[in-house]
Amino acid sequence: MRKTVFLPLLAAFWIPFLGAQTNFSRGEDYFMQNKPQEALPFLENALLENPGEIRAYLYLGIAYQQLDRPDDAVAVYLKALPRAGNETARIACNLGNLYFGMEKPGSAVDYYTQAIEADPSYAAAYLNRANTRIKTGALREALPDYEYYLSLEPHSPKRLRIEQLAALIRSEVAAEERRRLLAEEAARAEAARRQQLLEEVSASLQAAAEETKGLSSGAEAVESYEGEFELE
């Protein structure tokens, strides 16, 4: 009798678990075969049955991206991020990629930065953040990201192009610095010219004031003359 009771209880415990595993496994199989549309329902069901399966979030988010459903991908990754654990950097980087593609570079930089904070050796986040900063014109900030990426990936096939780009950035930064110094020098010269003009005008006005003071004194002497006038 005890054995008869135990087996149904064991079956009741394992059946939902096996169902969840089957959904994830089938979704994973379709995903690995590059069949995102077929993978979707199984991955979605896998998450309903086991919300802690981070790989299901990753696969589902990528499947949505492949099917040109960026908003759905963002929603999945945002839901996964607080519980991502060791996958935090990857999920944050994927969010950065999505926002970059959605023409939201500010949000992209934020999530690339979050990926780097979660895993300082996550090379892709440095490269993608640098590319995003180039897009926004933040050349000075992009340069160290490229350099750090190359330090993490010294044999990257993109190394030559990155080095060429880094050289261009350094050249542009140096030119910008020269323009800034020339502008500052021109501004100082203009300020000095204006100051000299102000001083000259002030001195001229002071001289005019002194002359006016002299004429005024003569007039007062005439007005205070106490002589006798006779009418003829």
Secondary structure, 3 states (H helix, E strand, C coil): CHHHHHHHHHHHHHHHHHHHHHHHHHHHHHHHCCCHHHHHHHHHHHHHHCCCCHHHHHHHHHHHHHCCCHHHHHHHHHHHHHHCHHHHHHHHHHHHHHHHHCCCHHHHHHHHHHHHHHCCCCHHHHHHHHHHHHHHCCHHHHHHHHHHHHHHCCCCCCHHHHHHHHHHHHHHHHHHHHHHHHHHHHHHHHHHHHHHHHHHHHHHHHHHHHHHHHHHHHHHHHHCCCCCCCCC
